[in-house]
């Protein structure tokens, strides 16, 4: 009964958002709602564009797109206040701009790095953290810790929202 | 120099003559002053800042005035020492200097300072160790100090100094160290570096056992290191609270391991959930309203329809059950769409609204009122 609405009129949305905020979703309701909104929009877009086939290739490609959309919407919901969100947005944009050539280069460089890391027994924790947090390479350790804390917070909200969406759709 | 300027505005000719030496003298003088202060206010380390700043001000005033009246630069040192010593004696603590060396009092301060500033990273457990180390550093420093200081002025100074400096107590050195630690913090405050923002007034500095290191030139490095370390520790505490199960773990390495593990886990969860969403039945369309309702948790038992043909049945079911919010939404939509005229909706929704009109209009108005 509920029909697809990728583009949604804002009035009713605002009503719902108001009701949502009043129910105190989380410590940062604005971020959560804006993330949800963006993510759903992206999801609907992906649904519309891709053919609805169940082949493995299509599913994996869609999965990748959904993952990128989730990270991008989270980063844009956070805004430019955080270094990791800025780095994430740049990464997504770069990825969108030059897809083919960059992907090949990235694959090669990553493979080389993996080979190099294998020889090094003890990968430093700090380097590991830098690798995990977006934009972590060009930060001092103190700032890296701060960004990690914020990143963990946003990741938990992201996982919460995605899980509730997935649960909702699988019932 | 900055301390002087901070504490009192009358850093006059004395400061202009030889900034380096005077700064040094003020440094260890302040250390002594702070000893007295800290001992006074041992229970409130946080408020010692103002005390520290207050006392040097008065002392600095005296010191600045006195050297002007006397002759050369080494004189301020004994003057300072005497004043501070008197100050300390009034407080009831005796100086701890070996009587054999003329400039011992100054050297003790210097050496203790050096020892703490230089070796602030390590902390040993034994009480005797720092005293021994400071004594060693004392003896090490004595020779250069002897060479540099003016013997005559020192002798003049030493006579009043020696009788009261007979005792050697580790307590004083400990106190000095505490003083130095707080002196460092006050230095941070006065130097006005950005690191001072990180210093928390209520934070108690641990008792620092340090090993003397010869050749550590300036204090600013260790100051900077200490401030940086405090920053990092504060951030680590935050992270420990965020990551579940991390507060019990002690030790930076393990905590970092846990944090990395947690981040990797969350990223894997995101990937897994995106896979789930990709594999979801593609005929289900995403509706923002219903999903928002789900977010709030209003929907309890309503099942999500997967095809348009089921819709009439669903409508009836939902009417029987509690009316979820998205129904209201559905009814709101036609009005909005008719106004907005978005094409994508109307094509889909015409069949729907034919059902709506008969049954749920009356209910919807009630729901709308409830919602709003």
Interface residues (C-beta under 8 A of the other chain):
Chain A: X1 X2 X3 X4 X5 X6 X7 X8 X9 X11 X12 X13 X15 X16 X17 X19 X20 X23 X25 X36 X37 X40 X41 X43 X44 X47 X52 X53 X54 X59 X60 X62 X63 X64 X66 X67 X70 X71 X125 X126 X128 X129 X132 X133 X141 X142 X145 X146 X148 X149 X151 X152 X153 X155 X156 X158 X159 X161 X162 X163 X164 X165 X166 X168 X169 X170 X171
Chain B: X228 X231 X232 X235 X236 X238 X239 X242 X243 X253 X256 X257 X259 X260 X262 X263 X264 X266 X267 X269 X270 X271 X273 X274 X275 X276 X277 X278 X279 X280 X281 X282 X283 X284 X285 X286 X287 X288 X289 X290 X291 X292 X293 X294 X295 X296 X299 X303 X304 X305 X308 X310 X311 X314 X315 X318 X325 X326 X329 X330 X332 X333 X336 X337 X340 X342 X344 X345 X348 X349 X352 X371 X372
